[in-house]
Amino acid sequence: MLQEKGNEIANALSSALFNFNHTLLVENKKNDEEELKTALKYFVAEWFFDWVDHYAKIHPTCNNSSSYSDYLSVFQKLKRKSCSLFTISETKNRKLLFVHEKPGIILSLYRRGKVGVVQMLEGNHWGAIACSRVSELHLSAHQLYKVFSKIEIIFEKRRKILADSDFKLTLPISLQSQLIRARLGKIRRNSAFFNIQSVYVIDYRLQMDDNHEFGVASITDCFDFDHKGIKKFHKIIRKAYSAIKSVTDMLPAQVDFTCSYNTEFSATFIEETELLDDHLRLSMVMERMKEEIDKGNKNICDENYAVLLKAAELEGRLTIEAFKKQYEEGWSKRGQRVKEAMSYMGDYCGQIIVEPKWDSIIIYLLPKRIWGERECRLCIPYFSDLYFLTNILFFLDKAAQLKELFDQNDDRQMAAGLLSKKEY
């Protein structure tokens, strides 16, 4: 292998380490205020639309429609109050008030006979409302000003309530009591098609049994693709929880069963491992080297190994000789366990893909791995009892059931599954 190839692998390794998940709002929520606004904006919007409707119903004067000029006066008064928060635009038949507070609200004012009518739209600009929620406001001009002049305080309080509940209130009501913990994460993304620097993921863990938790991870940024995004999100969580529950009796304590999309734009579970963990870095190097050797790149010189160990920040902690020995002996032992796992699955081996990783055996339970398609997998630590694989048909059927659930609901980003219980 030429030095250039060694640098290419090292750069890929460094990129993998750089793009590793990192969590937000764990220690200092105040410093992450802007991130919290972005990550929770659709949950806040969903709540705010319902809250305004409720506010209108409990105030008798809300049914007294105001004139067009009264509403327009409120628009102008709000703009004078804060030019950075409110701006006014105009179309042929309407006046638009943009509320530049995440989640982003637009008030649309038009005439209906002698009175004014105000609609509230979710979106950050006029073109965004095609996929967003629209609601007619049954508020008098006075009530409209009272609500929207305090919009920053209202949103701030709601975000705090959601965060202080450990994001429990973002779950379906029927599952909120099962929540163990939730984490808000930020995953870096780079794409030639979408200029996305990061996406926000909420990773929930819910009670399932003594050995496993139900995990679900969802990208909150994706809710704007569908005006029913949160309702659909809740529906899928409820159905996935019910579908996966039967797997608990079949799965050993240390084994994970997960279902996610094979694309970098989909949600992933937030790793608990710290980036500075030497074992994590060593595992990534071992797996990266195996990929290259499996491709036929076997002429690796000591200089190349040195480049890789430096990229993984293992230089000085692990000699080249020690790394080579660990690599050869480690993969040899793991190969034997893979053969044992396949022997338990018998003829079904032809229907699955088995991929050895440094820490575990990955078994993909759907016939093909296709980028942009959903996949289900078992993650089996090498020390696990492999006898449960004699029931591999059960897991194949459950994988097909989950794929159908997500496909029917046109979900291409959520991850769900049974994860080994951890100490928090």
Secondary structure by P-SEA (a helix, b strand, c coil): ccaaaaaaaaaaaaaaaaaccccccccccccaaaaaaaaaaaaaaaaaaaaaaaaaaacccccccccaaaaaaaaaaaaaaccccbbbbbcccbbbbbcccccbbbbbbbbcccbbbbbbbbcccccccccbbbbbbcccaaaaaaaaaaaaaaaaaaaaaaaaacccccccccccccccbbbbbbbbbbcccccccbbbbbbbbbbccccccbbbbbcccccccccaaaaaaaaaaaaaaaaaccccccccccbbbbcccccccccccccccccccaaaaaaaaaaaaaaaaaaccccccaaaaaaaaaaacccccccaaaaaaaaaaaaaaaaaaaaaaaaaaccccccbbbbbcccbbbbbccccccccbbbbbbbbccccccccccaaaaaaaaaaaaaaaaaaacccbbbbbccccccc
